[in-house]
Amino acid sequence: MWGNRVKYTFICVLFNVIVAAFLLLIGTLPFAVLGAETARNFLFSTWPLGLALLSLVIMINIFFALNFRLYRLLERMDWPALAAHLEDRMRKRGKPSTRLTLTLIHTYLALSAFDSLRALMERIAGEKPALLEEHALLFGAARLLAGDYAPAERFFAEQSARRAGTRRKRPRVETGWLSWYRALALFMERRYGEAADIFCDFSSPAGGAPRISRAERSPWAMITGLSSWFLGHFLAPALREKQAELSAAAETGRALTRRALPTRSAWEKNAARYGDDAHVLILSQYVTEAAAWLYVSEGEL
C-alpha cells in the first residue's frame, strides 16, 4: 500500500540537525550583531521559547525511539515482520489503538492477508466500533478487496444509513463515497439493477447527483466519472432492457466530468490528490481504465 520507501531515520536525524543549527545560530548571532551586553539581555528574555523548542525536540526523539523498530520495518518495507511486530504490540496493549490498527490494516493489504484482516475487523467491530465508523471507507474497501462482497454491501449500506440518520455533521463527499462503494459491492455480487440505480444518482442530475463545478472538482468529479464509466462500459450492455436509459445517464455523467476536468491530465492530477487515501488507491486500476473511456472521444493520451 505504500508505494515509495520513506527514510524515517534520515528525516529524524535531519530534523535534529536543523533544530540544533537553529539553536546554535540563535545563541551566537546576537553576540556578533548586538554586542555582549545586549545579547545577554536578549537571550535572557527569550530563554522560555528556547526551552519550549528543546522540550518539543526531546519529546519527538523519545517518540521516535519508542517506535524505532516500527519505522525501520516501514523503511525496509518488510511487511511480514511489520505485521508480526504490530500484532505483538497490540497484544501487549490489550486494546487496539487507532494508529497501530490503521498501520496493521495497510500492512495486511500489502500482504493480501485477508484472513488476518477479517479477524482484525471483527475485533475492532466488537471492541472499538467508533474507530470502525470513523474509517468506514477504509474498512469497507478492505472487505471488498478480501472478496467479501455481500458483507461489504451490508456494511456500506449500514454506514450510509447511520450518517443519514444522525445530526452530526459529516462531509457530504464521505457519504457519497460510501454510497458509491455500496454500488460497487452490488456490482461485484452481480446485482446489476441495484448497482445501476446508485450509479445513476451520481451520473444524472435528474437522479440527484451533485452539480459539478470547477470549485467542486475534487472529489465529486471522480465519483461521477467512475459511476458513468461503470454505467456505460459494464451495466448498459448487461441490462439490455434499460440500455438506452443507462447509456444516456453515462453520457450525461461523462459530460459533467469533462466539464469539471476537461482533459485526461486534469483527471489524473485530480486523482493524484488522493495519494494518501487508501480507499482511492484501491481504485487505481478503475481510475486508469475510466480515464480511457471518459476521454476517448478526443483521443487524449
C-alpha positions as CSV (number, residue, x, y, z in Angstrom):
1,M,0.0,0.0,0.0
2,W,3.0,2.3,0.5
3,G,4.5,2.8,-2.9
4,N,7.8,4.5,-2.0
5,R,10.3,4.0,0.7
6,V,10.4,6.7,3.3
7,K,13.7,7.2,5.2
8,Y,12.2,7.9,8.7
9,T,15.6,7.7,10.3
10,F,17.1,10.2,7.9
11,I,14.2,12.6,8.5
12,C,14.6,12.3,12.2
13,V,18.4,13.0,12.0
14,L,17.9,15.9,9.6
15,F,15.2,17.4,11.9
16,N,17.6,17.3,14.9
17,V,20.4,18.8,12.8
18,I,18.2,21.6,11.7
19,V,17.0,22.4,15.2
20,A,20.5,22.2,16.6
21,A,21.8,24.6,14.0
22,F,18.9,26.9,14.6
23,L,19.5,27.0,18.4
24,L,23.2,27.5,17.8
25,L,22.5,30.4,15.5
26,I,20.1,32.0,17.9
27,G,22.6,31.6,20.7
28,T,25.6,33.1,18.9
29,L,24.3,35.5,16.3
30,P,23.1,38.2,18.9
31,F,26.7,38.4,20.3
32,A,28.0,39.1,16.8
33,V,25.3,41.6,15.9
34,L,24.1,43.3,19.1
35,G,27.2,43.1,21.4
36,A,27.7,41.1,24.5
37,E,25.5,43.1,26.9
38,T,22.5,43.4,24.6
39,A,22.9,39.8,23.5
40,R,22.8,38.6,27.1
41,N,19.6,40.6,27.8
42,F,18.0,39.3,24.6
43,L,18.8,35.6,25.4
44,F,17.6,36.1,29.0
45,S,14.2,37.4,27.7
46,T,13.8,34.6,25.1
47,W,15.0,31.6,27.0
48,P,11.5,30.3,27.7
49,L,11.0,30.0,23.9
50,G,14.2,28.1,23.5
51,L,13.3,25.8,26.4
52,A,9.9,25.0,24.8
53,L,11.6,24.2,21.5
54,L,14.1,22.0,23.2
55,S,11.4,20.2,25.1
56,L,9.5,19.6,21.8
57,V,12.6,18.1,20.2
58,I,13.2,15.8,23.2
59,M,9.6,14.6,23.1
60,I,9.8,13.9,19.3
61,N,13.0,12.0,19.8
62,I,11.5,9.9,22.6
63,F,8.5,9.1,20.4
64,F,10.8,8.1,17.6
65,A,13.0,6.0,19.9
66,L,9.9,4.1,21.3
67,N,8.8,3.4,17.7
68,F,12.2,2.9,16.1
69,R,11.6,-0.8,15.2
70,L,8.3,0.1,13.5
71,Y,9.9,2.9,11.4
72,R,12.8,0.7,10.5
73,L,10.5,-2.0,9.2
74,L,8.5,0.6,7.3
75,E,11.7,1.8,5.7
76,R,12.7,-1.7,4.6
77,M,9.1,-2.4,3.5
78,D,9.4,-5.7,5.4
79,W,5.6,-6.4,5.6
80,P,5.7,-9.9,7.3
81,A,8.0,-8.6,10.0
82,L,6.0,-5.4,10.4
83,A,2.7,-7.4,10.7
84,A,4.2,-9.6,13.4
85,H,5.6,-6.5,15.2
86,L,2.3,-4.7,15.2
87,E,0.3,-7.8,16.3
88,D,2.7,-8.2,19.2
89,R,2.3,-4.6,20.2
90,M,-1.5,-4.8,20.0
91,R,-1.4,-7.9,22.2
92,K,0.6,-6.1,24.8
93,R,-1.6,-3.1,24.8
94,G,-4.7,-5.2,25.1
95,K,-6.9,-2.6,23.5
96,P,-6.4,-1.6,19.8
97,S,-5.1,1.9,19.2
98,T,-6.1,3.9,16.2
99,R,-2.6,4.4,14.8
100,L,-1.5,0.8,15.2
101,T,-4.8,-0.5,13.8
102,L,-4.6,1.6,10.7
103,T,-1.0,0.7,10.1
104,L,-1.8,-3.0,10.5
105,I,-4.7,-2.8,8.1
106,H,-2.4,-1.3,5.4
107,T,0.2,-4.0,6.1
108,Y,-2.4,-6.8,5.7
109,L,-3.5,-5.2,2.4
110,A,0.1,-5.1,1.3
111,L,0.4,-8.8,2.2
112,S,-3.0,-9.8,0.8
113,A,-3.5,-11.4,4.3
114,F,-7.3,-11.3,4.1
115,D,-8.0,-13.9,6.8
116,S,-6.0,-11.8,9.3
117,L,-7.7,-8.7,8.0
118,R,-11.2,-10.2,8.6
119,A,-10.2,-11.2,12.1
120,L,-8.9,-7.7,12.9
121,M,-12.1,-6.0,11.6
122,E,-14.2,-8.3,13.7
123,R,-12.2,-7.4,16.7
124,I,-12.5,-3.7,16.0
125,A,-16.2,-4.0,15.5
126,G,-16.6,-5.6,18.9
127,E,-14.0,-3.6,20.9
128,K,-13.8,-0.2,19.2
129,P,-16.9,0.5,16.9
130,A,-16.2,4.2,16.9
131,L,-12.9,3.5,15.1
132,L,-14.8,1.4,12.5
133,E,-17.2,4.2,11.8
134,E,-14.5,6.9,11.7
135,H,-12.6,5.0,9.0
136,A,-15.6,3.3,7.4
137,L,-14.3,3.8,3.8
138,L,-11.0,2.0,4.5
139,F,-12.7,-0.9,6.4
140,G,-15.3,-1.3,3.8
141,A,-12.9,-1.2,0.9
142,A,-10.7,-3.7,2.6
143,R,-13.8,-6.1,2.8
144,L,-14.2,-5.7,-1.0
145,L,-10.5,-6.5,-1.6
146,A,-11.0,-9.6,0.6
147,G,-13.8,-10.7,-1.7
148,D,-16.5,-10.4,1.0
149,Y,-18.9,-8.6,-1.4
150,A,-22.2,-9.3,0.5
151,P,-20.8,-8.3,3.9
152,A,-19.2,-5.2,2.3
153,E,-22.5,-4.2,0.7
154,R,-24.3,-4.5,4.1
155,F,-21.6,-2.6,5.8
156,F,-21.7,0.3,3.3
157,A,-25.5,0.4,3.5
158,E,-25.4,0.5,7.3
159,Q,-22.8,3.2,7.4
160,S,-24.7,5.3,4.9
161,A,-27.9,4.9,6.8
162,R,-26.2,5.8,10.0
163,R,-24.9,9.0,8.6
164,A,-28.2,9.9,7.1
165,G,-29.9,9.3,10.5
166,T,-27.6,11.4,12.7
167,R,-27.4,15.1,13.3
168,R,-23.7,15.1,13.5
169,K,-22.1,17.0,10.6
170,R,-20.5,14.6,8.1
171,P,-18.6,15.5,5.0
172,R,-21.0,15.1,2.1
173,V,-18.3,13.5,0.0
174,E,-17.7,10.8,2.5
175,T,-21.3,9.8,2.4
176,G,-21.1,9.9,-1.4
177,W,-18.1,7.5,-1.4
178,L,-19.9,5.2,0.9
179,S,-22.9,5.0,-1.5
180,W,-20.6,4.6,-4.4
181,Y,-18.8,1.7,-2.8
182,R,-22.1,0.1,-2.0
183,A,-22.9,0.2,-5.7
184,L,-19.5,-1.4,-6.4
185,A,-20.2,-4.2,-4.0
186,L,-23.6,-4.7,-5.6
187,F,-21.9,-4.8,-9.0
188,M,-19.5,-7.4,-7.7
189,E,-22.4,-9.5,-6.5
190,R,-24.0,-9.3,-10.0
191,R,-26.9,-7.3,-8.6
192,Y,-26.7,-5.1,-11.6
193,G,-30.0,-3.4,-11.4
194,E,-29.5,-2.1,-7.9
195,A,-25.9,-1.0,-8.7
196,A,-27.1,0.9,-11.7
197,D,-29.7,2.8,-9.7
198,I,-27.0,4.2,-7.4
199,F,-24.5,4.9,-10.2
200,C,-27.3,6.8,-12.0
201,D,-27.7,9.0,-8.9
202,F,-24.1,10.2,-9.4
203,S,-24.3,10.4,-13.2
204,S,-27.6,12.2,-13.9
205,P,-28.6,15.5,-12.3
206,A,-32.2,14.3,-12.5
207,G,-31.2,11.4,-10.3
208,G,-29.9,13.6,-7.6
209,A,-26.3,13.9,-8.5
210,P,-24.4,16.9,-7.1
211,R,-23.8,19.7,-9.6
212,I,-20.1,19.6,-10.5
213,S,-18.3,22.8,-11.0
214,R,-14.6,23.6,-11.1
215,A,-14.7,24.6,-7.5
216,E,-16.0,21.1,-6.6
217,R,-13.9,19.1,-8.9
218,S,-12.4,17.2,-6.1
219,P,-13.8,14.7,-5.4
220,W,-17.3,14.7,-6.9
221,A,-15.9,14.7,-10.5
222,M,-14.1,11.4,-9.7
223,I,-17.2,9.8,-8.2
224,T,-19.3,10.9,-11.2
225,G,-16.7,9.9,-13.7
226,L,-16.3,6.4,-12.2
227,S,-20.1,6.0,-12.0
228,S,-20.5,7.0,-15.6
229,W,-17.8,4.6,-16.7
230,F,-19.5,1.6,-14.9
231,L,-22.8,2.5,-16.4
232,G,-21.5,2.9,-20.0
233,H,-18.9,0.2,-20.0
234,F,-20.5,-2.6,-18.0
235,L,-24.1,-2.0,-17.0
236,A,-25.7,-0.7,-20.1
237,P,-24.6,-3.8,-22.1
238,A,-25.6,-6.1,-19.3
239,L,-29.1,-4.7,-18.7
240,R,-30.4,-4.6,-22.2
241,E,-34.0,-3.6,-21.1
242,K,-32.5,-0.4,-19.7
243,Q,-29.6,0.0,-22.1
244,A,-30.8,3.3,-23.6
245,E,-31.6,4.8,-20.2
246,L,-28.2,3.8,-18.7
247,S,-26.3,4.9,-21.8
248,A,-27.9,8.3,-21.6
249,A,-27.0,8.6,-17.9
250,A,-23.5,7.5,-18.6
251,E,-23.1,10.2,-21.3
252,T,-24.6,12.8,-19.0
253,G,-22.1,11.9,-16.3
254,R,-19.2,11.9,-18.8
255,A,-20.2,15.4,-19.9
256,L,-20.4,16.6,-16.3
257,T,-17.0,15.1,-15.5
258,R,-15.4,16.6,-18.6
259,R,-16.8,20.0,-17.8
260,A,-15.1,19.9,-14.4
261,L,-11.9,18.1,-15.7
262,P,-11.6,18.9,-19.4
263,T,-8.6,16.8,-20.1
264,R,-7.2,13.4,-19.1
265,S,-4.2,15.1,-17.5
266,A,-6.7,17.1,-15.3
267,W,-8.4,13.8,-14.3
268,E,-5.1,12.2,-13.4
269,K,-4.0,15.3,-11.4
270,N,-7.3,15.2,-9.6
271,A,-6.8,11.5,-8.8
272,A,-3.2,12.2,-7.6
273,R,-4.6,14.5,-4.9
274,Y,-5.9,11.3,-3.2
275,G,-2.5,9.8,-2.8
276,D,-2.9,9.3,0.9
277,D,-6.5,8.0,0.8
278,A,-6.2,4.2,0.8
279,H,-9.7,3.7,-0.4
280,V,-9.0,5.6,-3.6
281,L,-5.6,3.8,-4.0
282,I,-7.7,0.6,-4.1
283,L,-9.5,2.1,-7.1
284,S,-6.3,2.9,-9.0
285,Q,-6.9,0.4,-11.8
286,Y,-10.5,1.6,-12.2
287,V,-9.3,5.2,-12.3
288,T,-6.9,4.5,-15.2
289,E,-9.5,2.5,-17.2
290,A,-12.2,5.0,-16.6
291,A,-9.9,7.8,-18.0
292,A,-9.6,5.9,-21.3
293,W,-13.4,5.8,-21.6
294,L,-14.0,9.3,-20.4
295,Y,-11.6,11.0,-22.8
296,V,-11.8,8.6,-25.8
297,S,-13.8,11.0,-28.0
298,E,-10.8,13.3,-28.3
299,G,-8.2,10.6,-28.5
300,E,-6.3,12.1,-25.5
301,L,-3.2,10.3,-24.2
